[in-house]
Amino acid sequence: MQQMVAKILNTYGTAVTLCHGEESYAVCVFFQPVRSKSWQYLEGNYSPLGEIPRGQFVYIGPTDPAAQAGDTVWVDEKAYLLRRTELVRDSNGPVYCWGMCVEKGGE
C-alpha cells in the first residue's frame, strides 16, 4: 500500500521542500487549503484558485522522510509551518504522513 501511495504522490503531487532542522528534502505531496463553510460565506476576497487566505492547509506526504510538527514546508516561495502530523498506518506499517499547516507569519 505504501508503494502505491508513493507512486500516486510522485505522479499527481506537488513538488515541495520539507525542512527538518538543518536538513531539507525534495518531496511530492498533496497540499491543499482546508475550506470551512463559515469562511466561504463570510470571506469576500478569494484567490484565483479559491484559497481562503487565513486558512489552514492539509499536507499528505511520504513516510520517508516523514514530516514532523514544527517542520517547514516550502511551496512556491511560501513557507508553511506544520502544526500537527500523524503517520497513517495499515496492517503492514505506515502508508503516508498526514499533517495540518499554516502559512508562516500568519495566524
C-alpha positions in Angstrom: 0.0 0.0 0.0 2.8 2.4 0.9 4.4 1.9 -2.6 1.1 2.6 -4.3 0.6 5.8 -2.3 4.2 6.9 -3.0 3.6 6.4 -6.8 0.3 8.4 -6.6 2.1 11.2 -4.8 5.0 11.2 -7.3 2.6 11.3 -10.2 0.0 13.8 -9.1 1.5 15.6 -6.1 3.1 19.0 -5.8 6.9 19.3 -5.6 7.8 20.9 -2.3 10.8 21.3 0.0 10.4 19.8 3.5 12.8 21.3 6.0 13.5 19.5 9.3 16.1 21.3 11.3 19.2 21.8 9.2 18.1 19.1 6.6 15.9 19.7 3.6 14.2 17.1 1.3 12.6 17.5 -2.1 9.3 15.5 -1.9 6.0 15.3 -3.8 2.9 15.9 -1.6 -0.7 16.8 -1.8 -1.0 20.3 -0.3 -4.5 21.8 -0.3 -6.3 24.6 1.6 -8.9 23.5 4.2 -12.2 25.0 3.4 -14.6 26.0 6.1 -18.2 26.8 5.3 -18.3 29.7 7.7 -15.2 31.2 6.0 -16.5 30.5 2.5 -19.7 32.5 3.2 -18.0 35.3 5.2 -14.9 35.9 3.3 -15.2 38.4 0.4 -11.8 38.0 -1.3 -10.7 34.7 -2.8 -7.5 34.0 -4.7 -7.9 32.7 -8.2 -7.7 29.1 -7.0 -10.3 29.6 -4.3 -7.9 29.7 -1.4 -9.0 31.3 1.8 -6.0 33.4 2.8 -6.0 32.9 6.5 -6.9 29.2 6.4 -5.1 26.0 7.2 -3.6 23.6 4.7 -3.7 19.8 4.6 -0.4 18.0 3.9 -0.3 14.4 2.7 3.2 13.2 2.0 5.5 10.2 2.1 6.6 8.3 5.2 10.2 8.7 4.3 11.1 11.3 5.2 8.1 11.7 7.5 7.1 15.3 8.3 7.0 16.3 12.0 5.3 19.0 13.9 7.5 22.1 13.7 8.9 21.3 10.2 8.7 23.9 7.4 7.2 23.1 4.0 8.2 25.4 1.2 5.6 25.7 -1.7 6.3 28.2 -4.5 8.4 30.5 -2.4 6.0 30.5 0.6 6.8 28.9 3.9 4.3 26.9 5.9 4.6 25.6 9.4 3.5 22.0 10.1 1.5 22.3 13.4 0.4 18.6 13.6 1.4 15.4 11.9 0.4 11.7 12.1 1.5 8.6 10.3 -1.5 6.8 8.8 -0.9 3.1 9.0 -2.4 -0.2 7.8 -1.6 -3.7 9.0 1.8 -3.6 7.2 3.0 -0.3 8.7 3.0 3.4 7.8 1.3 4.3 4.5 1.5 8.1 4.3 2.1 11.1 6.6 -0.8 13.5 7.2 -0.5 17.0 8.6 -2.0 20.4 9.1 -0.1 23.6 8.2 -0.5 27.3 8.5 1.4 29.9 6.5 4.4 31.2 8.4 3.9 34.7 9.6 0.1 34.3 9.6 -2.4 33.4 12.3 
